[in-house]
Amino acid sequence: MAELGGTMFRDLTDKRIRRGVFHSVTELIDAIMEYIAVNNENPKPFVWTANADAIIGKVSKCRVILETLH
């Protein structure tokens, strides 16, 4: 699920935020809400490209790294 959120934020950043100029937080929020509304008019399903074993393997590697850092 984190991947899905990362993809959404990457697209939002690349397609709307970096292309805009915002003079206030309100303008930024309005731009984000507009982007979401337009995207929701023609939603595309998220398709997993990795199999479960690959995902579990990555999670296991990350866990080992995190545990060794603390």
C-alpha positions, -999 to 999 in steps of 0.1 A, spaced: 0 0 0 29 24 7 39 20 -30 5 32 -41 8 63 -19 43 69 -31 32 67 -67 3 91 -62 26 117 -45 52 113 -72 27 119 -99 11 149 -80 46 164 -75 57 159 -111 25 167 -129 11 196 -108 33 210 -80 66 214 -99 47 230 -128 30 256 -107 37 288 -89 18 292 -56 17 325 -37 0 311 -7 -8 278 10 -44 282 0 -33 283 -37 -13 251 -32 -41 233 -15 -65 244 -43 -41 231 -69 -38 197 -51 -75 194 -47 -81 202 -84 -54 176 -94 -72 150 -73 -106 159 -87 -94 157 -123 -76 124 -117 -107 109 -101 -128 116 -132 -108 89 -151 -92 67 -124 -67 40 -133 -63 10 -111 -29 4 -96 -13 -28 -109 13 -46 -89 43 -56 -110 62 -75 -84 51 -109 -70 46 -115 -33 80 -132 -28 99 -102 -43 79 -78 -20 85 -99 11 122 -102 2 125 -64 0 107 -59 33 130 -85 50 161 -67 37 148 -34 49 139 -48 83 175 -62 88 190 -28 78 167 -9 102 174 -33 131 212 -29 126 210 9 126 194 10 161 
